[in-house]
Structure formats: C-alpha cells, structure tokens
Amino acid sequence: METSIMGLGMETSNGISLCSLSCCLLVNTSKEASKETNLCDMLHKEGGLQPTQRATIEEQVAKVLYILSHGVKHREISFFFRRSGETINRHFHQVLRSVIQLEEKFLKQPDGSQTSIEILNSSRFFPYFKDCIGAIDGTHIRAKVPIEDAPRYRGRKDYPTQNVLAACTFDLKFTYVLPGWEGTVSDSRILKNALSRRDKLKVPQGKYYLVDAGFMLRSTLLAPYRGVRYHLKEYSRNPPQNPKELFNLRHASLRNAIERAFGVLKKRFPIIASSNEPSYGVPTQKKIILACCILHNYLMGADPDDKILHEVDEEILNNPEPHEQLGAQRERNNEDAAQGEILRNSIATDMWRDYTSNPT
C-alpha cells in the first residue's frame, strides 16, 4: 500500500489515515465514515495524547482499540506489535485517559429543548411521549475483585459483577454512565444516587426518562404498569386489550433503546461483555467502561452498523432481559410518585382513545 506522511502520522494514498483504517477494521465502522472524523486527531488535539519517540499516536490507538474490541490480553498485543509488556500497559492507560478527556464532547446530557426525531416521526409515540428525553437501565459487567469483596459483587450472576447505570437517547447514544457499583446493589438504589451526586444525572424541568418496573415511578421517571404484560414478545400474537396494555407495549418499544445501546456496546467491545474474569481491577475497569461508551457514541455518529443492530434486535426479542420487580411499591405515598401516576394515566388514556378510533 502506498503511504505518505501527513500531519500526525501515515496516511494511505486514498486519503484514509491509518488511525481511521485501524478504527474501521477493529471496531466495524466503514472507511467512508472514518474519513469524516479522525479519532487520532481528536485524541491528540482534545485528549492530550502525544506520540513518543518509538510509537505514533496511530499505533497507540490501534493497540488499545484491538484490546477493547477483541478482549485480548496485553501479552498478545505485545507479541503482535513487538513491544514490551510495560510499553503496552503504559500506552493502554495513556489512550484510556485521552478517550475519557472526550467525555464532555461525546457524553452530553439532553437539555430537553427538542423532541427526539425517533418520537416525532412515529404516530405510536408522538405526541404522547413528546417530553421523553431518553431511557435508563442498568447492566452487569464482570468484575475482578479481592476474594473478601466477592460476596458484595456477586448479585444477579454466579460471578462478581459491576452494576453499571446508564441513560441513552433514542438514537442509541449514551448520555450518562455511572460504573463501579457492586453487583448486589439494585438499579433503583443506584439511580437514587445518580440523581443526587455531584456529577449527577440531570432531568430538565417538565421532561422525563423511561425506566422499567424495577425503578421508582416519578414525574421524571416513567415506569410501566406493574402486573400488566410488558415484553414485546408477549404482544406478538395478542394485541393490547386496554389502555394499560397499550401503554406498556409502546413504553417497551421505546424504552428498549437502552437495551439496544447496551447490546451494541457489548458487541463492539467484547472486553466488557465476556463472562471470563477481566485482567483489570475495578478502578481500571470503570475507566474501560466509560471509554467504551465514549467510543460507542463516536462510532454511532460516524457509522451505525446495521448488521450489529439487527443481531441485537433479534437477541432482545427472543431473549428479553429479566427486570427487577422491587422498589416501586414502596414509593406509593410519595407526592412525586403520584404526579408520575397522573402523567402515566393521562398518556395511557390519550393513547387508547386514539388507538380505538384508528387502530394501527
């Protein structure tokens, strides 16, 4: 392949930088999309990543992308790139830090000024969910912890996990990520912390997120009706029979954006999807999770992969995730929960009226 030195590193004769080429090969994005925004340039100019005497920025980024997108150990990369283990480890942490420096650029919480296109363009969702800004859920990621800490991390799985809370918009981009909680901690408790901590999850006035039945019902957190059919597969042959069922069906259809986002994230970056014990402790793995979410958003903007999306959609439909059924019942006497109930009933009533007038 013909190459020339351009800017920070080598570039192919057709104008695609090696950084972009490695990005598209390692994380499944297209060459055309990669030409638009050079990840290495951003990591250098905005993330502070610097070339060394023996390693270009492109090489450093390629190493880390390969580790994240294949879940391989540092010694394998050491052999492939003919670098020492110490060098690989140093570059790994340098690139992680630089990616995390892009957090404000790629992990933006919505200000609520606009209704999402996915809602606006669907008569199933608009105008009913016009004030909805995204969906929230938790996902479990294998954790490496000391033996004495393992019981606190061993929750839903047979092995220690982190319970990672995240919010996303309906184009499957993450807007808030909170890693590090023990696997035994409920999604609802983590969300309460997310809403009150210094780097908190923000909900603009008059807006709300969709959550599943394991979370508290609030005017800002719209949960489905409990004890009513919810999973999409349950409605495949039996259409909704009343306002609550119709609400739950459409709520599930819209809220599964967060499950799809998690699914795509884990397919892009198997390092956080494996059931094998990771090579990194919780502090480093928290950085890995955050970096993967930032890179996920970069890739979703550059080139959302239809093949991966289709695979994820099939898995969600055929193997719906179990959801916690805790927490919400204890919130019944809360004034804000009552406001959430009023909002939910109002949406369900409007939906049912329009649906029975013109079923679609």
C-alpha positions in Angstrom: 0.0 0.0 0.0 1.3 3.4 -0.9 1.7 5.8 2.0 2.8 9.3 2.8 3.5 11.2 5.9 0.5 13.6 6.6 0.1 15.5 9.8 0.3 13.3 12.8 1.1 10.0 11.1 1.0 8.0 7.9 -1.9 8.2 5.5 -2.9 5.9 2.7 -2.9 7.2 -0.9 -6.7 7.3 -1.0 -6.8 9.8 1.9 -7.8 7.4 4.7 -5.4 7.7 7.7 -4.1 4.6 9.3 -5.8 5.6 12.5 -9.2 5.7 10.7 -8.4 2.5 8.9 -7.5 0.7 12.1 -10.6 2.1 13.7 -12.9 0.8 10.9 -11.1 -2.6 10.8 -11.0 -3.1 14.6 -14.4 -1.7 15.6 -16.5 -2.4 12.5 -17.1 1.0 11.1 -16.8 1.9 7.4 -13.9 3.6 5.6 -16.1 6.4 4.3 -17.4 7.2 7.8 -13.9 7.0 9.3 -12.6 9.6 6.8 -15.0 12.2 8.1 -13.6 12.5 11.6 -10.2 11.3 12.6 -10.2 9.7 16.0 -6.5 10.1 16.4 -6.6 13.8 15.7 -9.3 14.3 18.4 -7.3 12.3 20.9 -4.2 14.4 20.2 -5.8 17.8 20.0 -8.6 17.4 22.6 -7.5 14.4 24.6 -3.8 15.3 25.0 -2.4 12.1 23.6 1.2 12.5 22.4 3.4 10.5 20.1 6.5 9.0 21.6 9.9 8.5 20.1 9.1 5.0 19.2 5.3 4.9 18.9 3.0 7.2 16.8 -0.4 8.2 18.1 -1.9 5.9 15.4 0.0 2.9 16.8 -1.0 3.6 20.4 -4.7 3.9 19.4 -4.6 0.8 17.3 -3.3 -1.2 20.2 -6.0 -0.1 22.5 -8.8 -0.5 20.0 -7.7 -4.0 19.4 -7.6 -4.8 23.1 -11.1 -3.3 23.7 -12.7 -4.8 20.6 -11.3 -8.3 20.9 -10.8 -8.6 24.7 -7.2 -9.9 24.3 -4.6 -9.7 27.0 -1.7 -7.3 26.8 0.9 -10.1 26.2 -0.9 -10.9 22.9 -0.6 -7.3 21.8 3.0 -7.2 23.0 3.8 -10.1 20.6 1.8 -8.6 17.7 3.3 -5.1 17.9 6.7 -6.3 19.1 6.6 -4.0 22.1 7.4 -4.8 25.8 4.5 -5.5 28.2 5.4 -2.4 30.1 5.1 -0.3 26.9 1.7 -1.8 26.1 0.5 -1.2 29.6 1.6 2.4 29.5 0.1 3.1 26.1 -3.2 1.4 27.2 -3.6 3.8 30.2 -2.5 6.8 28.2 -5.1 6.2 25.5 -7.8 5.5 28.0 -7.1 8.8 29.7 -7.2 10.6 26.4 -10.5 9.0 25.4 -12.1 9.9 28.7 -11.0 13.5 28.1 -13.6 13.5 25.3 -16.4 12.8 27.7 -17.9 16.3 27.5 -17.8 16.1 23.7 -19.5 12.7 23.3 -21.4 12.1 26.6 -23.9 15.0 26.6 -26.9 15.1 28.8 -30.0 16.3 26.9 -31.3 19.8 27.7 -34.9 18.9 26.7 -35.2 21.7 24.1 -36.1 19.4 21.3 -38.2 16.2 20.9 -36.2 13.4 19.5 -36.7 12.5 15.8 -37.5 8.9 16.7 -40.5 10.1 18.7 -41.5 12.9 16.3 -41.6 10.6 13.3 -43.8 7.9 14.9 -47.5 8.1 15.4 -47.2 5.4 18.1 -45.0 7.7 20.2 -46.0 11.3 19.3 -47.4 13.3 20.8 -47.8 11.0 23.8 -44.0 10.8 24.7 -43.1 14.3 23.4 -41.5 15.2 26.7 -39.4 12.0 27.0 -35.7 12.6 26.7 -34.3 9.0 26.8 -34.2 5.7 28.7 -32.4 4.5 31.7 -31.3 1.0 32.8 -28.5 -1.0 34.4 -26.3 -3.7 33.0 -24.0 -6.2 34.7 -20.3 -6.4 33.7 -17.9 -9.0 35.1 -15.6 -7.6 37.8 -12.3 -8.7 39.2 -12.3 -8.1 43.0 -10.4 -9.5 46.0 -11.9 -12.7 47.4 -13.2 -10.9 50.6 -15.2 -8.4 48.4 -16.7 -11.0 46.1 -20.0 -11.5 48.0 -20.8 -7.8 47.6 -20.3 -8.0 43.9 -22.0 -11.4 43.3 -25.6 -10.4 42.6 -27.6 -11.5 39.5 -24.8 -13.6 38.1 -22.8 -16.5 39.5 -19.7 -14.4 39.4 -18.8 -10.9 40.7 -20.1 -8.0 38.6 -20.3 -4.3 38.5 -23.8 -2.9 38.1 -23.5 -0.1 35.6 -26.2 2.5 35.3 -26.6 4.4 32.0 -29.0 6.7 30.2 -29.3 7.0 26.4 -31.2 8.9 23.8 -33.3 7.1 21.2 -30.5 7.2 18.6 -28.7 4.8 21.0 -26.1 7.2 22.2 -25.2 7.2 25.9 -25.8 10.5 27.7 -24.8 9.4 31.3 -22.8 6.5 32.6 -22.2 5.5 36.2 -20.0 2.4 36.6 -18.5 0.9 39.7 -21.4 -0.2 41.9 -21.4 -3.7 43.4 -23.5 -6.3 41.6 -25.7 -6.9 44.6 -26.9 -3.2 44.6 -30.3 -2.7 42.9 -30.8 -0.5 39.9 -33.2 1.7 41.8 -30.7 2.4 44.6 -28.0 3.3 42.0 -30.4 5.7 40.3 -31.2 7.5 43.5 -27.5 8.0 44.0 -27.1 9.2 40.3 -29.8 11.9 40.9 -28.2 13.3 44.0 -24.4 13.0 43.5 -22.1 15.9 42.4 -21.8 14.6 38.8 -25.5 13.8 38.8 -28.0 12.7 36.2 -29.9 15.8 35.2 -33.6 15.8 34.2 -34.8 19.1 32.7 -38.0 20.7 34.1 -41.0 19.1 32.6 -39.1 16.2 31.0 -38.7 12.5 31.9 -36.9 9.3 31.3 -38.4 5.9 30.6 -37.4 3.2 33.2 -38.5 -0.4 33.8 -40.6 -1.7 36.7 -37.6 -2.1 39.0 -37.3 1.7 39.3 -39.4 4.1 41.3 -42.2 5.9 39.5 -41.7 9.7 39.4 -42.8 12.6 37.3 -39.3 12.5 35.9 -39.0 8.7 35.7 -41.9 7.0 33.9 -42.2 3.3 34.7 -44.6 0.8 33.1 -47.8 -0.5 34.8 -46.9 -3.4 37.1 -48.7 -6.7 36.7 -49.5 -6.0 33.1 -47.9 -7.6 30.0 -44.7 -5.8 29.1 -42.2 -7.6 27.0 -42.6 -7.1 23.2 -42.8 -10.8 22.5 -45.9 -11.1 24.8 -47.7 -8.9 22.3 -46.6 -10.6 19.1 -49.8 -12.6 18.7 -52.1 -10.8 21.1 -52.7 -7.1 20.6 -53.3 -4.8 23.6 -56.7 -5.1 25.2 -56.9 -2.0 27.3 -55.1 1.4 28.0 -52.6 -0.1 30.4 -51.5 -2.8 28.0 -51.2 -0.3 25.1 -49.1 2.0 27.2 -46.8 -0.9 28.3 -46.4 -2.1 24.7 -45.4 1.3 23.4 -43.3 2.1 26.6 -41.4 -1.2 26.0 -40.9 -0.4 22.3 -39.4 3.0 23.1 -37.5 2.1 26.3 -35.7 -0.8 24.6 -33.4 1.8 23.2 -31.2 1.4 26.3 -31.2 -2.4 25.9 -30.2 -2.0 22.3 -27.5 0.5 23.2 -26.0 -1.9 25.8 -26.3 -4.7 23.2 -24.4 -2.8 20.5 -21.8 -1.6 23.1 -21.0 -5.1 24.2 -20.8 -6.4 20.6 -18.4 -3.6 19.7 -16.3 -4.1 22.8 -16.2 -7.7 24.0 -13.8 -6.7 26.7 -16.8 -5.7 28.8 -19.1 -8.5 27.6 -17.0 -11.6 28.5 -18.0 -13.8 31.4 -14.3 -14.5 31.9 -12.6 -12.8 34.8 -11.1 -9.5 33.5 -7.4 -8.7 33.7 -8.1 -5.4 35.4 -9.3 -4.4 38.8 -12.5 -2.3 39.3 -10.8 1.2 39.2 -9.3 0.4 35.7 -12.4 -1.4 34.5 -14.5 1.7 35.4 -12.3 3.7 33.1 -12.6 1.0 30.4 -16.4 1.0 30.6 -16.5 4.8 30.3 -14.0 4.9 27.4 -16.0 2.2 25.6 -19.2 4.2 26.0 -17.5 7.3 24.6 -16.1 5.3 21.6 -19.5 3.8 21.1 -21.0 7.3 20.7 -18.3 8.3 18.3 -19.0 5.2 16.2 -22.8 5.6 16.3 -22.3 9.1 14.9 -19.8 8.0 12.3 -21.4 4.8 11.1 -24.1 2.9 13.0 -23.7 -0.7 11.9 -27.0 -2.2 10.6 -25.7 -5.8 11.0 -24.9 -5.4 14.6 -28.2 -3.6 15.2 -30.1 -6.4 13.6 -28.3 -9.0 15.7 -29.0 -7.1 18.9 -32.7 -6.6 18.0 -33.1 -10.4 17.4 -31.5 -11.2 20.7 -33.7 -8.7 22.6 -36.8 -10.1 21.0 -36.0 -13.7 21.6 -34.3 -13.4 25.0 -35.7 -10.4 26.9 -33.7 -9.4 29.9 -35.3 -10.1 33.3 -36.1 -7.0 35.2 -36.2 -6.3 38.9 -39.7 -6.0 40.4 -38.6 -4.2 43.5 -38.7 -0.6 44.9 -41.6 0.9 43.1 -44.3 -0.4 45.5 -42.6 1.4 48.4 -43.0 4.8 46.6 -46.8 4.9 46.5 -47.2 7.6 49.1 -44.6 9.9 47.6 -46.1 13.1 46.1 -43.9 13.0 43.1 -44.8 9.3 42.5 -48.5 10.5 42.5 -47.5 13.0 39.8 -45.9 10.3 37.8 -49.1 8.2 38.1 -51.2 11.1 36.8 -48.8 11.6 33.9 -48.8 7.9 33.0 -52.6 7.6 33.2 -53.0 10.7 31.1 -50.7 9.2 28.4 -52.4 5.8 28.5 -55.9 7.4 28.2 -54.9 9.5 25.2 -53.2 6.6 23.5 -56.2 4.3 24.0 -58.7 6.9 22.7 -56.7 7.4 19.5 -55.9 3.7 19.1 -59.6 2.6 19.4 -60.6 5.3 16.9 -57.9 4.3 14.4 -56.1 1.0 15.4 -52.5 0.8 14.0 
